[in-house]
Amino acid sequence: MKQLRIVFLSLLIAVGVGESTAQTKQDSTSVKNDSVTWNKELEGVTVTAQRQLIKQEIDRIGYDVQADGESKTQTVMDMLRKVPMVTVDGEENILVKGNSNFKIYKNGHLDPSLTKNAKEVFKSMPATMVKRIEVITDPGAREDAEGVDAILNIVMMDGSKMSGVTGVVSGTYTSLNHPNLYGSLTGQLGKLLMSVDYGYGGMSSRETESRTSTDRTFLETGNRMLAHSEGTNPGSIHYANLNASYDIDSLNLLSFSFGGYFYKLNVQGDGWTSMESPSQQPLYRYTNHYWMPGYSHSSWNGRLDYEHKTHRKGERITLSYMLALTRQHTDQENSYEVLTGAPFSYTGSLQTSRERFTEHTLQADWLRPLGKGHQIELGVKYIDRNNNSHDTQQFYGIQLQTDDQFQHVTRIMGAYVDYIYNHKKWSARGGLRYEHSYMEGRFLDGSDRTFDKHLGDWVPQASVKYQLSDAQSLKLSYTTSINRPGISYLNPAVSVSPTVVQQGNPYLTSSHTQRISLVYSYILPKLTLQIAPSFQYYSGGITSVQSASNDVRYVSYDNILRYRRFSVEQYVQWKPFSGTTIVLNNNLRYEHYEHPTFGYQTSGWSDNYYVNLTQKLPWKMQLYMATYGKIGRSPSSVYYMQHYWLGYYFSLQRSFLKDDRLTVRLAANAPFNKRWSSEAETVNGDYRDFQQSWNRARSFSLSVTYRFGSLKASVKKAEHSIANDDIVGGISKGQ
């Protein structure tokens, strides 16, 4: 209707100009010096237009958060659900390109605390603090040989001037007794701009309640093991960040940041285990109680950047230093009771673990334009990485105690060159990186068991993009990356329980991953479509090695995995009506895992999907509905197959006060399901089993967010800085 009104007004003006020599009583127009004077006051016309939300570049896909009207009243987690190649389930688990193997940057450089603790931070942080969310699909040679499928870059609101102080406070409370609190404050004094934020999250016993059942048959003996456990892991997490920047002058910028998180859990639970013969005769049975009263984990990092811009437009030199610290303490006690024919002689155990990770990084980068559409970037980087672990295990009822201390040092020197070309409809990027790494392992038990290894790696990258039209583009890319083992995979300390013996492998080496992808984008104001087929493969990958002997599992790690994956990413954002938005994120994939040494392999198709509907309602209300899950039976390793799952979510929110500064939101996660169940089975190795787990599903929450002051600025940071993302199996497994 508005469009028709605009057309009608334009025609009316044209007619008035064409017949400017005539006058009518209805319009009462007069002509003076070829101009038209309207004596009748016309009805106001409102022209509405929205900035394009999605932008495709040579190495990344960006989502303009501030162009999305819903960003005023939602969190960063809500915005992530709308970003291409990003999916978020009802438990706030984030996947990028269908994988959890990604790192998080803030303003273009690695943020370790966000990477390891994204769930708690993003679901508390208001989206008004973020300018843009980018999925860096093809990291260039500058980004190291990153051991990730993609990088999620959070670009904070920028600016250099502001008046007064701005801030945000928010709080959420769920029916499962889970509180979340968040606050941030930003201010400026002369050339110094500073911001500080703090968040708290609490996890209750009710929320973290879980159950697991296992039915396992050992092929060697034919014996069948049944096990069941129920437990909780209540706890709390605190996270904070301090950022500051100082404009020395128009060409020099100094920035500093320090932040991280700390959490502590009280893990505890009960269970039972029984073993029977192939003829169903009972062999043994026992019950157990476990608790971890001393489990704590902290991660902190500080960064200092100096950026110098020359008088040549676009040229800059950046010097950076980063310190990263991670500490993990674990005290786990197990007691075994009601022992009937148990094949072990101890009645319990106490296992303590102290792991320390320290990393120093120095980096220098130089970016120089070479002419219209051409630029080159050169850089060097040095990393000094030190892992230390101290593990003890004491057994009750027998005189047995173990004590293992292990130190692993990695030193990496890298250099790169990156060339970027942009001209009319063509964009291209090509780069080459060389990394030399020295790895040394040392056992601190007085023995001479030490080893060292020198590795050299060439890492090429290339991509080309063609703009087919104003709305369509096509991009082809090739990337490589390196995965290096972390302390959890390297630690040789032996962990013993009645059913499993586990230890790391200090002789692991790095592995290479190759990726080829094609991305087609079609972007219009009301419709955005993206289809991205890709192929990823590697050999000699780091993987777990599992075996069984005398009805006990043995787990370690080795460089023997062959992996192949073909996937098609699909993203659709459609606005069929005013106030209605439909988003589909979909990842269809075929995966193949193989251990050539043992002849094991698994493969299968699966489809991870996410669909949401956002609808604006009268009285400034907004309805949000989503469904997500996985279709198919897919492998998660060479041993395991995972089954399908489903989830859904609803929310209703309303904003109040001027500029929607106060937002109240009611949400329901899986209101018709008390628990979620997940299933997996072992299909290779020395045993077969079926595992089923249950977790709390249904929850209701109330969220309140208030913005005060002005959001005209946030702390400036150097455009380039440090990012180390090559570790797999670090202190916190799965990170």
Sequence and secondary structure as in RCSB ss.txt:
>XXXX:A:sequence
MKQLRIVFLSLLIAVGVGESTAQTKQDSTSVKNDSVTWNKELEGVTVTAQRQLIKQEIDRIGYDVQADGESKTQT
VMDMLRKVPMVTVDGEENILVKGNSNFKIYKNGHLDPSLTKNAKEVFKSMPATMVKRIEVITDPGAREDAEGVDA
ILNIVMMDGSKMSGVTGVVSGTYTSLNHPNLYGSLTGQLGKLLMSVDYGYGGMSSRETESRTSTDRTFLETGNRM
LAHSEGTNPGSIHYANLNASYDIDSLNLLSFSFGGYFYKLNVQGDGWTSMESPSQQPLYRYTNHYWMPGYSHSSW
NGRLDYEHKTHRKGERITLSYMLALTRQHTDQENSYEVLTGAPFSYTGSLQTSRERFTEHTLQADWLRPLGKGHQ
IELGVKYIDRNNNSHDTQQFYGIQLQTDDQFQHVTRIMGAYVDYIYNHKKWSARGGLRYEHSYMEGRFLDGSDRT
FDKHLGDWVPQASVKYQLSDAQSLKLSYTTSINRPGISYLNPAVSVSPTVVQQGNPYLTSSHTQRISLVYSYILP
KLTLQIAPSFQYYSGGITSVQSASNDVRYVSYDNILRYRRFSVEQYVQWKPFSGTTIVLNNNLRYEHYEHPTFGY
QTSGWSDNYYVNLTQKLPWKMQLYMATYGKIGRSPSSVYYMQHYWLGYYFSLQRSFLKDDRLTVRLAANAPFNKR
WSSEAETVNGDYRDFQQSWNRARSFSLSVTYRFGSLKASVKKAEHSIANDDIVGGISKGQ
>XXXX:A:secstr
 HHHHHHHHHHHHHHHHHTTT   TTT  EEETTEEE  S            SEEE SSEEEEEGGGSGGGGTSB
HHHHHTTSTTEEE TT  EEETTBS EEEEETTEE HHHHHSHHHHHTTSBGGGEEEEEEESS  GGG S SSSE
EEEEEE   S   SEEEEEEEEEETTS EEEEEEEEEEETTEEEEEEEEEEEE TTTT EEEEEEEEETTT  EE
EEEEEEE  EEEEEEEEEEEEEEETTEEEEEEEEEEEEEEEEEEEEEEEEE TT  EEEEEEEEEEEEEEEEEEE
EEEEEEEEE SSTT EEEEEEEEEEEEEEEEEEEEEEEEES S   SEEEEEEEEEEEEEEEEEEEEEEEETTEE
EEEEEEEEEEEEEEEEEEEEETTTEEEEEEEEEEEEEEEEEEEEEEEETTEEEEEEEEEEEEEEEEEE SSS  E
EEEEEEEEEEEEEEEEE SSSEEEEEEEEEEEEEE HHHH    EE SSEEE   TT   EEEEEEEEEEEEE S
SEEEEEEEEEEEEEEEEEEEEEEETTEEEEEEEEEEEEEEEEEEEEEEE  STTEEEEEEEEEEEEEEEETTTTE
EEEEEEEEEEEEEEEEETTTEEEEEEEEEEEE EESSSSEEE  EEEEEEEEEEEESGGG EEEEEEEESTT SE
EEEEEEE SSSEEEEEEEEEE  EEEEEEEEEES  S      SS      EES SSTT 
